[in-house]
Structure formats: structure tokens, C-alpha cells
Amino acid sequence: MNLALSFFNFLTEFGCGFVLLACLSRLLNFLGMVLMLGFCFKILHFGWRFKGTLRFLCDFGGVPRIRFCLENLVWEVSKPKIKSLGNGSDPNTNSSTKKSSNAAGEKVSASSEDGLEGKDDSEIESRDEDDLFDVKTLRKLVKIQRKKANAAFAELDKERTASSSSAEEAMAMILRLQSEKSSVEIQANQFRRMAEQKLEYDDEVIESLQWAITRHESHSSVLEEQLRIYREELKQYLGEDEIKQLEGDVSRGRSFENEAVNPVVSSSETES
């Protein structure tokens, strides 16, 4: 200590007192912070331990357990005093104190056991009530869900029947349309064949008529040429009046032949 004071006086003599005060103030601040942190840590540690003891007491018996612990503490505190008193007293007093202590311990244990049994019974009853409530609620939910499922199944059945009936109607309509289409196609094929046959017959008739016309034209041209030749020859032997009279007779004979041929042609056409 004297050495520190001498060192401090030595430094003050050289003008270093201000520096020492600044360093000491920082050191004191640091030590104060460390002490405050330690104090806070102690408080937190004590709070955690107190919370743990309260939780332990609440978990293992609640109020009866606290009473049991307090009675044990009282018994532990009073135990040395009882021993000190027992050393100065007689054996009868020792036996009586032992009996009283045993009786107190038995009472405490009995009370703690009764408290635990009562708590267990209450917990079991509450659990049974919760289970019954849960079972009832689950049954109600199951009934509600079953009703909803039945309603959904009924709607599905209705929709299925409606869809099946509509599908049957659609199939019947499709079959009817197919049958009508097939009958129309058959009739169209028949009419097409008849038209084709008629066209072929008409073509044949037209070709035959054209051939007959060309033949008649060629035959008429030949006859006209022969008539011109015969007329020139007759001019050598007959006069003009005789030639005209002869032509009139020939034209009348042709008209008679045509009248005889026309009824035959018309009867043949009607028969065909």
C-alpha cells in the first residue's frame, strides 16, 4: 500500500495525475458494468430456479405437495431443537417425541396421498367427461357427414338417371336418323339407276334416229338426183304440162303412202 502511494506521488510530481485519473475512471466504469451484469445474472438465475420449483410443485400435487414440503421443512428445522431437548430429557420423553414425530409424518403422508388420489380422481373424471364430449361431437359430425353423403348420392342417382334417359333418347334419335338416311340413300340409288338407264335408252334412241335421218337424207338426195335425171329425159319426150301432171300424180301417191305408214308408227310407239 505504501508502495502504491509512493508511486502515485511520484507520478503526480511528474504531472501524470490527470492521466491516472482518466484511466482509473475507465477502470471503475468497467468494474461497475461487470458487477451489474453479475447481479442481473444472479437475479435471472434465482428467477429461473424459483419458476422451476413452482412448476415442480404444481406438477406433483399442487397445494397438498406444498403443504407437505413446508411441513418437512418445519420438521427439518425443528429436528435439531428436538434432539437438543432430547439429550437433556429422559427416555420416555424421547419415545413420546419419536411417536409424535412418526404420527405427524404419517398424517402428512396420508394427507398427501389423499390429495394425490383426489386429484387423480378429478383428473380421470375430467378426462372421461372430455372423452364423452369428444365422442358425442364426433358422432354428431359423422351423422352430419353421412346425411351430406346421402344427399350427394341421391343427387348423383338423379343425375345418372337423367343422363341415362337423355343418352337413350339420343341413341334412339341417332338410330332413327340412320335408318332414314339408309332408306333415302337406297331410294336415291334406285332413282339414279333409273335415270342412268333412261339416259342410256334416250342416247340409243337419239343415235338410232340420227342414223335414220342421215339415211333418209342420203336416200332423198339420191331420189332427187334420179328425179332430176328422169325429168330431163322426160323433157325430151313430153311437154311441160304433161310433166306437171305426172308430178302431181306422184305427190298424191306419196301422201297416200304417208297416211298409211303413220298409224302403224303410232301404234308401235304406244305399244313400246
C-alpha positions as CSV (number, residue, x, y, z in Angstrom):
1,M,0.0,0.0,0.0
2,N,2.8,2.4,0.9
3,L,4.5,1.4,-2.4
4,A,1.3,2.3,-4.4
5,L,1.1,5.7,-2.6
6,S,4.7,6.5,-3.3
7,F,4.3,5.5,-6.9
8,F,1.2,7.8,-7.1
9,N,3.1,10.7,-5.5
10,F,6.0,10.1,-8.0
11,L,3.6,10.3,-10.9
12,T,1.9,13.4,-9.6
13,E,5.2,15.1,-9.2
14,F,5.9,14.5,-12.9
15,G,2.4,15.8,-14.0
16,C,0.8,12.5,-14.8
17,G,-2.1,12.8,-12.3
18,F,-4.7,13.7,-14.9
19,V,-3.8,10.6,-17.0
20,L,-4.1,8.3,-13.9
21,L,-7.5,9.8,-13.0
22,A,-8.8,9.2,-16.6
23,C,-7.5,5.6,-16.5
24,L,-9.0,5.0,-13.1
25,S,-12.4,6.3,-14.1
26,R,-12.5,4.0,-17.1
27,L,-11.4,1.0,-15.0
28,L,-14.1,1.8,-12.4
29,N,-16.7,2.1,-15.1
30,F,-15.7,-1.3,-16.5
31,L,-15.8,-2.8,-13.0
32,G,-19.3,-1.3,-12.3
33,M,-20.6,-2.8,-15.6
34,V,-19.2,-6.2,-14.7
35,L,-20.8,-6.1,-11.2
36,M,-24.2,-5.0,-12.7
37,L,-24.1,-7.9,-15.2
38,G,-23.2,-10.3,-12.4
39,F,-26.1,-9.0,-10.3
40,C,-28.6,-9.3,-13.2
41,F,-27.4,-12.8,-13.9
42,K,-27.9,-13.8,-10.3
43,I,-31.5,-12.3,-10.3
44,L,-32.3,-14.2,-13.5
45,H,-30.8,-17.4,-12.2
46,F,-32.8,-17.1,-9.0
47,G,-36.0,-16.4,-11.0
48,W,-35.4,-19.5,-13.2
49,R,-34.9,-21.7,-10.1
50,F,-38.0,-20.2,-8.4
51,K,-40.0,-20.8,-11.6
52,G,-38.7,-24.4,-11.8
53,T,-39.7,-25.1,-8.1
54,L,-43.1,-23.7,-8.7
55,R,-43.6,-25.8,-11.8
56,F,-42.4,-28.9,-9.9
57,L,-44.8,-28.2,-7.0
58,C,-47.7,-27.6,-9.4
59,D,-46.9,-30.8,-11.4
60,F,-46.6,-33.0,-8.4
61,G,-49.6,-32.3,-6.2
62,G,-50.3,-28.6,-6.1
63,V,-51.3,-27.3,-2.7
64,P,-51.0,-30.6,-0.8
65,R,-47.5,-31.0,-2.0
66,I,-46.6,-27.5,-1.0
67,R,-48.0,-28.3,2.5
68,F,-46.1,-31.5,2.6
69,C,-42.9,-29.7,1.7
70,L,-43.5,-26.9,4.2
71,E,-44.2,-29.5,7.0
72,N,-41.0,-31.3,6.0
73,L,-39.1,-28.0,6.2
74,V,-40.6,-27.3,9.6
75,W,-39.7,-30.8,10.7
76,E,-36.2,-30.4,9.5
77,V,-35.8,-27.1,11.2
78,S,-37.3,-28.3,14.5
79,K,-35.4,-31.6,14.4
80,P,-32.1,-30.2,15.9
81,K,-34.1,-28.5,18.6
82,I,-35.9,-31.7,19.4
83,K,-32.6,-33.6,19.5
84,S,-31.1,-30.9,21.8
85,L,-34.1,-31.2,24.1
86,G,-34.0,-34.9,23.9
87,N,-30.4,-35.1,25.2
88,G,-31.4,-33.3,28.4
89,S,-34.6,-35.3,29.0
90,D,-35.5,-38.9,29.9
91,P,-36.1,-41.8,27.6
92,N,-39.9,-41.5,28.0
93,T,-39.8,-38.1,26.6
94,N,-37.7,-39.3,23.7
95,S,-40.1,-42.1,22.9
96,S,-43.0,-39.7,23.1
97,T,-41.3,-37.2,20.8
98,K,-40.5,-40.1,18.4
99,K,-44.1,-41.3,18.4
100,S,-45.4,-37.8,17.8
101,S,-42.9,-37.3,15.0
102,N,-43.9,-40.6,13.4
103,A,-47.6,-39.7,13.8
104,A,-47.0,-36.3,12.2
105,G,-45.1,-37.9,9.4
106,E,-47.9,-40.5,8.9
107,K,-50.5,-37.7,8.9
108,V,-48.5,-35.7,6.4
109,S,-48.0,-38.7,4.1
110,A,-51.7,-39.7,4.5
111,S,-52.9,-36.2,3.7
112,S,-50.5,-36.0,0.7
113,E,-51.7,-39.4,-0.6
114,D,-55.4,-38.3,-0.1
115,G,-54.7,-35.1,-2.0
116,L,-53.0,-37.1,-4.8
117,E,-55.8,-39.6,-5.0
118,G,-58.4,-36.8,-5.1
119,K,-56.5,-35.0,-7.8
120,D,-56.1,-38.2,-9.8
121,D,-59.8,-39.0,-9.5
122,S,-60.7,-35.5,-10.5
123,E,-58.3,-35.7,-13.5
124,I,-59.7,-39.1,-14.5
125,E,-63.3,-37.7,-14.3
126,S,-62.4,-34.7,-16.3
127,R,-60.7,-36.8,-18.9
128,D,-63.7,-39.1,-19.0
129,E,-66.0,-36.1,-19.5
130,D,-63.8,-34.7,-22.2
131,D,-63.7,-38.1,-23.9
132,L,-67.5,-38.4,-23.7
133,F,-67.9,-34.9,-25.1
134,D,-65.4,-35.7,-27.9
135,V,-67.3,-38.9,-28.7
136,K,-70.6,-37.1,-28.9
137,T,-69.3,-34.3,-31.1
138,L,-67.6,-36.9,-33.3
139,R,-70.9,-38.8,-33.6
140,K,-72.8,-35.6,-34.5
141,L,-70.2,-34.8,-37.1
142,V,-70.4,-38.3,-38.5
143,K,-74.2,-38.1,-38.7
144,I,-73.9,-34.7,-40.5
145,Q,-71.4,-36.0,-42.9
146,R,-73.5,-39.1,-43.5
147,K,-76.5,-37.0,-44.3
148,K,-74.5,-34.9,-46.7
149,A,-73.1,-38.0,-48.3
150,N,-76.6,-39.5,-48.7
151,A,-77.9,-36.3,-50.2
152,A,-74.9,-36.2,-52.6
153,F,-75.6,-39.8,-53.6
154,A,-79.2,-39.1,-54.2
155,E,-78.4,-36.2,-56.4
156,L,-75.9,-38.3,-58.3
157,D,-78.5,-41.0,-58.8
158,K,-80.9,-38.4,-60.2
159,E,-78.3,-37.0,-62.5
160,R,-77.3,-40.6,-63.6
161,T,-80.9,-41.5,-64.4
162,A,-81.4,-38.2,-66.2
163,S,-78.2,-38.6,-68.2
164,S,-79.1,-42.3,-69.0
165,S,-82.6,-41.3,-70.2
166,S,-81.2,-38.5,-72.3
167,A,-78.5,-40.8,-73.7
168,E,-81.2,-43.4,-74.6
169,E,-83.2,-40.7,-76.3
170,A,-80.2,-39.5,-78.2
171,M,-79.3,-43.1,-79.3
172,A,-82.9,-43.7,-80.4
173,M,-82.8,-40.5,-82.4
174,I,-79.5,-41.4,-83.9
175,L,-80.7,-44.9,-84.9
176,R,-83.9,-43.4,-86.4
177,L,-81.8,-40.8,-88.4
178,Q,-79.5,-43.6,-89.6
179,S,-82.4,-45.7,-90.7
180,E,-84.0,-42.7,-92.5
181,K,-80.6,-41.9,-94.1
182,S,-80.2,-45.5,-95.3
183,S,-83.7,-45.6,-96.8
184,V,-83.1,-42.2,-98.5
185,E,-79.8,-43.5,-99.9
186,I,-81.5,-46.6,-101.2
187,Q,-84.2,-44.6,-102.9
188,A,-81.6,-42.2,-104.3
189,N,-79.6,-45.1,-105.7
190,Q,-82.7,-46.5,-107.3
191,F,-83.6,-43.2,-108.9
192,R,-80.0,-42.7,-110.0
193,R,-80.0,-46.1,-111.7
194,M,-83.4,-45.5,-113.3
195,A,-82.2,-42.1,-114.6
196,E,-79.0,-43.6,-115.9
197,Q,-80.9,-46.4,-117.7
198,K,-83.3,-43.8,-119.1
199,L,-80.4,-41.7,-120.3
200,E,-78.8,-44.7,-121.9
201,Y,-82.0,-45.6,-123.7
202,D,-82.5,-42.0,-124.8
203,D,-79.0,-41.9,-126.1
204,E,-79.6,-45.1,-128.0
205,V,-82.9,-43.7,-129.4
206,I,-81.2,-40.4,-130.4
207,E,-78.4,-42.2,-132.1
208,S,-80.8,-44.5,-134.0
209,L,-82.9,-41.5,-135.1
210,Q,-79.9,-39.6,-136.2
211,W,-78.8,-42.6,-138.2
212,A,-82.3,-42.9,-139.7
213,I,-82.3,-39.2,-140.5
214,T,-78.9,-39.4,-142.2
215,R,-80.1,-42.4,-144.1
216,H,-83.3,-40.8,-145.2
217,E,-81.4,-37.6,-146.2
218,S,-79.0,-39.6,-148.3
219,H,-81.8,-41.6,-149.8
220,S,-83.8,-38.4,-150.5
221,S,-80.8,-36.8,-152.1
222,V,-80.3,-39.9,-154.3
223,L,-84.0,-39.8,-155.2
224,E,-83.9,-36.1,-156.0
225,E,-80.9,-36.7,-158.3
226,Q,-82.7,-39.5,-160.0
227,L,-85.8,-37.3,-160.3
228,R,-83.8,-34.6,-161.9
229,I,-82.3,-37.0,-164.4
230,Y,-85.7,-38.5,-165.2
231,R,-87.2,-35.0,-165.6
232,E,-84.5,-34.1,-168.1
233,E,-85.1,-37.3,-170.0
234,L,-88.9,-36.7,-170.0
235,K,-88.4,-33.2,-171.3
236,Q,-87.1,-34.8,-174.4
237,Y,-90.3,-36.8,-174.9
238,L,-93.0,-34.9,-173.1
239,G,-94.2,-31.3,-172.7
240,E,-94.2,-29.1,-169.6
241,D,-98.0,-29.7,-168.9
242,E,-97.7,-33.4,-169.0
243,I,-94.6,-33.4,-166.8
244,K,-96.5,-31.2,-164.2
245,Q,-99.5,-33.5,-164.3
246,L,-97.3,-36.5,-163.7
247,E,-95.6,-34.8,-160.8
248,G,-99.0,-34.1,-159.2
249,D,-99.9,-37.8,-159.5
250,V,-96.7,-38.8,-157.9
251,S,-97.1,-36.4,-154.9
252,R,-100.7,-37.7,-154.3
253,G,-99.3,-41.2,-154.3
254,R,-96.7,-40.3,-151.7
255,S,-99.3,-38.6,-149.5
256,F,-101.4,-41.8,-149.5
257,E,-98.3,-43.9,-148.6
258,N,-97.5,-41.5,-145.7
259,E,-101.1,-41.7,-144.4
260,A,-100.9,-45.5,-144.4
261,V,-97.5,-45.6,-142.6
262,N,-98.3,-43.0,-139.8
263,P,-101.0,-45.2,-138.0
264,V,-98.5,-48.1,-138.0
265,V,-95.8,-46.0,-136.4
266,S,-98.1,-44.5,-133.7
267,S,-99.4,-48.0,-132.7
268,S,-95.8,-49.3,-132.4
269,E,-94.9,-46.3,-130.2
270,T,-97.8,-46.8,-127.9
271,E,-97.0,-50.5,-127.6
272,S,-93.4,-49.7,-126.7
